[in-house]
């Protein structure tokens, strides 16, 4: 097993996240470098869920992915265009999706999707007063809006947990994220780095090598960083779409451990990507964690799964 139990979770929901990830049977990240590529979805008003997806990759053990990735680009995207969920109306990008996801199967690692009901306002900042306290304690420089800081805390908490749970002593860790609200300017980037470093230190049982943070702006033109974050981008968009439709079918509430039959149709691109995500895993493990608001106003945290049943 490649997961180390988290000690003293800072938030109650992190205990459940820890239990779910410990049961995922993640591979051992034995190489000297782990890369975490992250992206988000569900930002449009039609989505009821905000999604963040983190692809954790043993870089040295995943060497087969690079030639496969380049082959997909040469065959389907020779002009260097970026793959993204929102742009799949483009025929060239659409034709590349299946071979691109098949190539991703060669990655040795785990892909963790976090799906959060937008009606859940607070997971980290329980009171408005917490904002000022966190801003002072963490010596933050940016002028965060309350909801932006809440999201920054959620994301860095999860990423710190992934680093602590998956890494080995002296490993180098590089976190690459798409350029979004968390990295909107230098001050925000500084704050996110501070939060990640603080949370990682809390959870770590060993010392790391180098901990580096960057965005896809680092891409040198070969689309390496862009393609790494494209996998989380595609999954985040698809799961925001499919989970929204499932919850609408269930009257707005998804209850843990209760199957919801869905007789409607998903968008073709969402259906394709979701089916890939929940297909039997090979080298790349996949798991989704759902934060669902319940009818009594509380929220649940559980493993989220979709299955196609043929009748």
N, C-alpha and C positions, 0 to 999 in steps of 0.2 A: 504494500500500500504506500502511496506517495503523499499522504496527507498527515500533517502533524497537528494534533489537537491544540486549539487556541486556549490559552490560559487567561482568566480574568477578563472576559469580554466587556468592553466599555458600555455596551448597550444590550438589553435583554434579547433583542432580535438577533444579535450576532451569535448567540448560543445556538439558535436554530439553524442559522446559516452554517455554522461550524459542523453541526450534526449532519446536515444534508451533504456538505462537501466531503465529509469523512466517509460517507457511504458511496461516493461516486467512483471509487477505485481509480483515482487519478494515477497516471504513471509516475515513476520516480524521476525527478528532474536531476539526472546525474551529471549533465554537462556543466561546463564552467559558466555558462551564460543563460539566463532566462529572460525572455522578452514578453512583456504584457502589452497587447494592442487593444485599445478600447474605443468604442464609439457608442452613440446613443440614437434613440428613435422615439417616436410618439409625441413629437413637439407640436404637431398640428392639432387644431381644435376638434377634429373628428375622432381623435384617439382618446380613449378613457385611461390609457396607461402610458407611463413614462418608462422607457426601457434603457438599460445600460448593459452592454455585453463586453466581456473581458476575455480575450484570447490569450491564454498563457502557454508559452511555447518553449520547449527545450531546443535552443537554437542549433546546437551541434548535432543532436539526434534527429533533427528535421532537415538534413541536407538534401534529401530527395525532393523537397518541396520547391526549392529554387529553380532547378531545370524544368520541372513541370509547370511552374508559374510562368516562366519565360516562354515556354512552348505555347501556352494558352494565349499569351499576349501576342506572340508572333502570328498565330493562326487566326485569332479573332479580333484583336485590338492593336493592330500594328501602328496605328496613329497615336498610341499612348493615352487614349481617353481613359478617364477614371471610372471604375465600377462603383455604383452606389444604388441603393434601393430606390431612391426617388427618380433616378434616371433610367430605369429599366423599360421605359416606353421606347427607348432607342433600340432599333433592331439589332445592331451590332453588339451592344451590351447584353441584350436579351439572349442572343445566341451563345454568349460566352459563359453564362451563369452555370449551366450544368457541368461543363468541363472544368470551370474554375472551382466549383465546390468539390468535384471529384479530386482535383489536385490537392485541395485542402485536407483531404483524408490522410495524406502522407505526413501531416504535421503531428509530431509527438507532443501531446499536451492536453489541455482541457479548456473548453469554451464554456464560460459561465454567464448565463443570461439572468439579469435581475429585472423583474417586471413589477412595477409599483403603481397601484391605483392612484390616480391624480387627486382623489378626494382625501387621501392620507396626507395631511399637511405637515405633520411633525413626527419624525423618527429620531432626530438628534437634538433639535432645539425645542425643548418642551414648553418653554415660556418665552415671551418676547424679551425678557430680561436676560435670557441665556445668550442672546445675540451679542450684547455688550460685553458680557463676561467672557465669551469665547474670543471675541475680537481683541480684548485686552490680554487674556491669558496666552493666546497663540501669537501675539504681536503681529497681527495682520495689518497689511498696508493698504489694501484696496477698500473702496467703499462698496461693500457688497449689499445688495438687496437681501432682505430676510430669506426669501425663497431660494435665491442663488447660493447663499451660504449654507442653507439646509442641504441643497443638492451637492455642494462641494464636500460637505461632511459625509454624506451618504457614500459618495463615490470613493473618497480617499479611505474611508473606513473599510469598505469592501476590498479595495486594492491592497491595503496594508494587510488585511487578513489573508489574502491570496499569497502575498509575499511570504508571510510568516508560516503559512500552512504548507507551502509547496517547496520553498527554497532549502538549500543545504548550506552549511558553513562555507564562507569565502566565495560564494557565487556572486557574479555580477548580475544586477537586475536593471533592466531598462524598460521604462514605461513610456509607451508611445500612444498619444491620444489624438483624435481629430481636433482641429481648431474649432472650439465651440465656446460657450459662455464661461467655462471654467478657465480657459486660457485666452480670454478676450484681450488682455493687455499684460504688460510686464509685471504690474503689481499683483494682478490675479494669479499669474503664473508663479510668482514668488510665494504667495499665500498657499496655493495648492501644494507646492513643494514642501513648505513648512508643515502643513497638516499631515501629508503622507509620511514625512520623516518622523514626526512625533508619534503617530499611530503605529508605524512600523516598529519603532523602538519599544513601544509598550508591549507589542505582541511577540517580538522576536526572542528566541531562546539561544541564538547564536549570532556571531558577527558576520556581516556580509562583506563582499568585495566592494564594488562600486555601485551606487544607486543613482541612476541617471533618469531624468524626465525630459521628454521632448514632445513635439507635435509633428504632424505630417508636413509641416513647413520645412522640415529637415530633408525631405525627399530630394535626391540629387538628379532626378529625371528618369531613373530606371523604374519608378513606380513601386519600389520595394516596400517603403513605409506605407504608401497609399494602399497597396494590395493587402498588407497585413491588417490595416484597419478596415478594409473593405469587407472582410469576413464578419467582424462585429457589426458593421453598418447594415449589411444585408439581413443578418439575423435579428437585429434590433428592430428594423422596419417591419419584418414579417411577423414577429411575435407581438408587436404593438397592435398590428392589424388583426391577427387571428384571436388574440385574447380579448380585444374590444368586442368582436362579434360574438364570441362565446358568452361574455358577460351580458351582452344585450339580450341574447337568447335566454339567459337565466334570470332575467329581471333586474340586472345590474349588480348581482352579488354572486361571486364564485366561492362556494363552500369547500373547504379542504376535504379530500377523500370521497367526494361525491361526483360521479361521472355525469357530464352534461352532454346529452345527445345533440348533435348539430346537423340539421338537414339542409341548411342553406349552402351557399357557395362562397368560398373565399376568393379574393383576387388571385388570379393565376400565379403571379409572382410570389405572393405570400404563401400560397399552398405549396408551391415547389420548394421554397426555402425551408418552410416549417417541416415538411416531410423529410428533407435532408437532415435537419437538426435532430429529429427524433428517430431517425433510422438507426439500426444497430451500429454501434460504434466500433471503429477499428483503432488506429493509433490515436485519433483525436476524440477524447471523451467530451460529451456534451451534457449539460444539466441546466435546468431553468428553475429559478426560485421566485415564487409569486408572493407579493405582499398584497393581500386582498382585503378591502373594507368589508365588514360584515354588517348585517342589518341592525345590530344593536349598537353600532357606532365604534366598536373595537375593530382591530385588524388581525388577520391571521398571517402566518409565514409558513409556507409549505413548498415542497417540491411540486413543480407544475409539469404535466405531461399531456401530450395529445397522441391519440392512436387512431389510425384509420381501420375501421372494421368492415370487412367485405361481407355482404349478405347475399 
